[in-house]
Amino acid sequence: MDSTTLVIKGPRIIDPGQGLDQTGDILVSDGKIMAVGVLSADSVPADCRTVDAAGLVATPGFIDLHCHLRDPGFEYKETITAGARAAARGGFTSLCCMPNTSPPIDNAAVVDFLRRRCETEAVVRVHPVACVSKGRLGQELTEMEELAAAGAVAFSDDGDPVYDPNLMRLALTYSLDLGVPITNHCQDRSLSGNGAMAEGWVSSRLGLAGIPAAAEEAMIARDIALAELTGGRLHLAHVSTAGSVPMIRHAKERGLAVTAEVCPHHLTITEEWVLGRKGADAASAGLLAYDTSTKVFPPLRSRHDVDALVEALADGVIDCIATDHAPHEQTSKQVTYEDAAFGISVLETGFGSVMELVHRGRLSLSDLVERLTAGPARVMGPAFQEFATLAPGTVADIVLFDPDREWQVDTAEFQSMGKNTPLEGTTLKGQVMATMVGGRLVFEHSSWNGGNPIG
Amino acid sequence: MSLPKAIEVSADAPIHAGDAGDAGNAVGWARRRHVLDLDDFSPSEIEDVLESANGMAEVLKRDIKKVPTLRGRVIVTLFYESSTRTRVSFEEAGKILSADVINVSTSGSSVEKGESLLNTGLTLQAMGVDSIVVRHPHSGAPNFLARHLDRVSVINAGDGMHAHPTQALLDLFTVKEHLGRLEGVKIVIVGDVLHSRVARSDVLGFAKMGAQVVLCGPSTLLPIEYLGRRGESKAPEPLAGVTMDTDLDRAIEGADVVMALRLQAERQEGGFLPSLREYIRRWQLTDRRLSMANPGALVMHPGPMNEGIEISSSIAHGGASVIEEQVTGGVAIRMALLYLVVAGGNAE
């Protein structure tokens, strides 16, 4: 039997990168896609392994431009091994990991270290994002060229926005010839202050310091102006407010190299979840209020914001979905809301939760897949193209999912060490059944037996 | 996405306290275990507390202030912030009711060694205490404790900017005692409403009892979002009738009650105010302003006062002031609440 060749039989194949949406087969050999479509019997080797995927959807593996693997430095929150397994369970085959590690990813040695670690420990592809500034201190640029040459795919100071406008200008300018974007977490710290959640009636009701939408919008406005000034490639991390959307749309209309991402939680749940009832009956704050699993930066916002973001994702103003997977150990969430760490563990629930948009008719399935595959690849540039398509000759990064399967979120089943999710116990519709990286099966759902040879 | 089963059960439905015994005259109280804020109090529950406090006020006037109601019960006051009136009145209330009251403050306890709020709560619960009266600088700390402790009654003595339900109850008690009613009363709360847990609970309490609430102060210190400035997010009932006004001269017209809030010095440092001088000019409660309220209007203050800033000395100690009566009412209200919550409304 030819062990390096397999055929995935009968899924609905959606590959927005090549405008493909049809039922067919996928032939994989030596880690690469050999053929896609309705394959005749003689084009498939007789003795190869066969995977029955009838009834499932096959797409390129999802690409996450924004996650936190916490490794090195915070291995009690997450490790490369666990984070990569979580990604595989969530359908992600490529992760861009943020540099807020210890030490931070601000020199080529750390990039080398990460790449070596990931080769042996990560079941999915991990692409390091390096710091914009040395030590993420917002003062001096890192050695960007050497970092890019070592494999850094973007630059970001992550949770510490590039605050000095001149440094941001210089970063956008200096990186012009490197072919990688500058990702900024737009948040004016003077406006966000010590805020713990979105400013609005819920924050006011609960007596929690609020983060106004303008904290994000003010810095997005600044960064767009700087992108225009420099011609640099600006990627806006986790856009969360309705007011950010028209600025991004306008920037794109003017032809600026501006792209944006949005997180699953900002597309599906609101600030009212802080009241602890998972959005239901928000009238009073009882025992469950101040649910620290809802504490995230940028914060959960109003229904108005959620609706605007969904619309922006559907019409392409926002390019892609990114998880901002931010795992934490239990003790950093088992405190008062004010003391709790920001962040949600998203990799394993992200796909299931955004499928809600498809089921509610807000987004077509092929558009959703585009925002998880070709969309993020477009943000990153040519180097990512081969991860984002099922075109013959590209790497066989494939996800198989059942769009209608309902499942209950149970953090005990998480591969991620971070169990911090407000979705615990909720039912999601749409589940990843198998994930393949470079032709190797890295995740199989326990109830799925399609991986077994048939006949 | 749909809700898990556990959440469909109304989370703040009062939780059964266990051995309820004879419900006595306060039906339903055996079912309430925690006092976190007034948002889950019905108007009739609030009436129960006020009525019970009337009886407790009688006890306070006796020569020998001691009744056996809470004999054998242990109450801990756990204060992460300094306090005189709230802590002492809870202690006094508990002792008059014959409970054993233990005071824990952050200095000199394991909190100084970095023990978490959760572990402190679990430790106190393991010692078998019946109730923890907690004050904490973080909003929601009592909700957090209540969520994690299954054998202890948690009573909120003030948490961050969130709530101070016993203060609101004593304010309701004081107004009802002096004006004979709460329904239709116009109360103006003036000052730093934004950062005030007292104001938050008072708004809920007075609005639930049918009073007309007007919040007054500088725009920078009003919770504008509370009432839904942006339109798309609107606070639910009973807050819909609450209004805001930055002009105290206008707001105070026809008021039956004027409550001044403490203005903390750091608000000016935080840039919320151009100067104390301007604050005094625009929002200090003065004789001239009080003369525009209804005749017989009450002046209230949750304390501690900055005389000469949010309230003039002549008003603070003048004939309209019921500030000391608030303090006395505070002991009666806390006795009533301990009786209703810790003893489930059962006298021994």
HADDOCK unambig.tbl for C-alpha pairs under 7 A between the chains (distance, minus, plus):
assign (segid A and resid 200 and name CA) (segid B and resid 225 and name CA) 5.04 0.50 0.50
assign (segid A and resid 200 and name CA) (segid B and resid 226 and name CA) 6.73 0.50 0.50
assign (segid A and resid 201 and name CA) (segid B and resid 225 and name CA) 5.03 0.50 0.50
assign (segid A and resid 201 and name CA) (segid B and resid 226 and name CA) 4.30 0.50 0.50
assign (segid A and resid 201 and name CA) (segid B and resid 227 and name CA) 6.84 0.50 0.50
assign (segid A and resid 201 and name CA) (segid B and resid 228 and name CA) 6.45 0.50 0.50
assign (segid A and resid 201 and name CA) (segid B and resid 233 and name CA) 6.69 0.50 0.50
assign (segid A and resid 201 and name CA) (segid B and resid 234 and name CA) 6.78 0.50 0.50
assign (segid A and resid 201 and name CA) (segid B and resid 235 and name CA) 6.00 0.50 0.50
assign (segid A and resid 204 and name CA) (segid B and resid 223 and name CA) 6.38 0.50 0.50
assign (segid A and resid 204 and name CA) (segid B and resid 225 and name CA) 6.72 0.50 0.50
assign (segid A and resid 204 and name CA) (segid B and resid 226 and name CA) 5.49 0.50 0.50
assign (segid A and resid 205 and name CA) (segid B and resid 226 and name CA) 6.55 0.50 0.50
assign (segid A and resid 206 and name CA) (segid B and resid 139 and name CA) 6.86 0.50 0.50
assign (segid A and resid 206 and name CA) (segid B and resid 162 and name CA) 5.19 0.50 0.50
assign (segid A and resid 207 and name CA) (segid B and resid 139 and name CA) 5.90 0.50 0.50
assign (segid A and resid 207 and name CA) (segid B and resid 160 and name CA) 6.87 0.50 0.50
assign (segid A and resid 207 and name CA) (segid B and resid 161 and name CA) 4.37 0.50 0.50
assign (segid A and resid 207 and name CA) (segid B and resid 162 and name CA) 4.06 0.50 0.50
assign (segid A and resid 208 and name CA) (segid B and resid 139 and name CA) 6.34 0.50 0.50
assign (segid A and resid 208 and name CA) (segid B and resid 161 and name CA) 6.83 0.50 0.50
assign (segid A and resid 277 and name CA) (segid B and resid 7 and name CA) 6.44 0.50 0.50
assign (segid A and resid 283 and name CA) (segid B and resid 236 and name CA) 5.86 0.50 0.50
assign (segid A and resid 284 and name CA) (segid B and resid 39 and name CA) 5.55 0.50 0.50
assign (segid A and resid 284 and name CA) (segid B and resid 40 and name CA) 6.42 0.50 0.50
assign (segid A and resid 285 and name CA) (segid B and resid 39 and name CA) 6.95 0.50 0.50
assign (segid A and resid 286 and name CA) (segid B and resid 11 and name CA) 6.46 0.50 0.50
assign (segid A and resid 286 and name CA) (segid B and resid 12 and name CA) 4.73 0.50 0.50
assign (segid A and resid 286 and name CA) (segid B and resid 143 and name CA) 6.91 0.50 0.50
assign (segid A and resid 287 and name CA) (segid B and resid 11 and name CA) 6.53 0.50 0.50
assign (segid A and resid 287 and name CA) (segid B and resid 12 and name CA) 5.99 0.50 0.50
assign (segid A and resid 287 and name CA) (segid B and resid 143 and name CA) 5.10 0.50 0.50
assign (segid A and resid 287 and name CA) (segid B and resid 146 and name CA) 6.32 0.50 0.50
assign (segid A and resid 287 and name CA) (segid B and resid 147 and name CA) 5.44 0.50 0.50
assign (segid A and resid 288 and name CA) (segid B and resid 11 and name CA) 6.67 0.50 0.50
assign (segid A and resid 288 and name CA) (segid B and resid 147 and name CA) 6.67 0.50 0.50
assign (segid A and resid 289 and name CA) (segid B and resid 143 and name CA) 6.77 0.50 0.50
assign (segid A and resid 290 and name CA) (segid B and resid 140 and name CA) 6.08 0.50 0.50
assign (segid A and resid 304 and name CA) (segid B and resid 232 and name CA) 6.58 0.50 0.50
assign (segid A and resid 336 and name CA) (segid B and resid 138 and name CA) 6.70 0.50 0.50
assign (segid A and resid 336 and name CA) (segid B and resid 140 and name CA) 6.60 0.50 0.50
assign (segid A and resid 336 and name CA) (segid B and resid 141 and name CA) 5.57 0.50 0.50
assign (segid A and resid 336 and name CA) (segid B and resid 144 and name CA) 6.53 0.50 0.50
assign (segid A and resid 338 and name CA) (segid B and resid 138 and name CA) 6.35 0.50 0.50
assign (segid A and resid 356 and name CA) (segid B and resid 1 and name CA) 6.92 0.50 0.50
assign (segid A and resid 425 and name CA) (segid B and resid 4 and name CA) 5.13 0.50 0.50
assign (segid A and resid 426 and name CA) (segid B and resid 1 and name CA) 6.52 0.50 0.50
assign (segid A and resid 426 and name CA) (segid B and resid 2 and name CA) 5.93 0.50 0.50
assign (segid A and resid 426 and name CA) (segid B and resid 3 and name CA) 5.29 0.50 0.50
assign (segid A and resid 426 and name CA) (segid B and resid 4 and name CA) 5.10 0.50 0.50
assign (segid A and resid 427 and name CA) (segid B and resid 1 and name CA) 5.52 0.50 0.50
assign (segid A and resid 427 and name CA) (segid B and resid 2 and name CA) 5.48 0.50 0.50
assign (segid A and resid 427 and name CA) (segid B and resid 3 and name CA) 6.86 0.50 0.50
assign (segid A and resid 428 and name CA) (segid B and resid 1 and name CA) 5.44 0.50 0.50
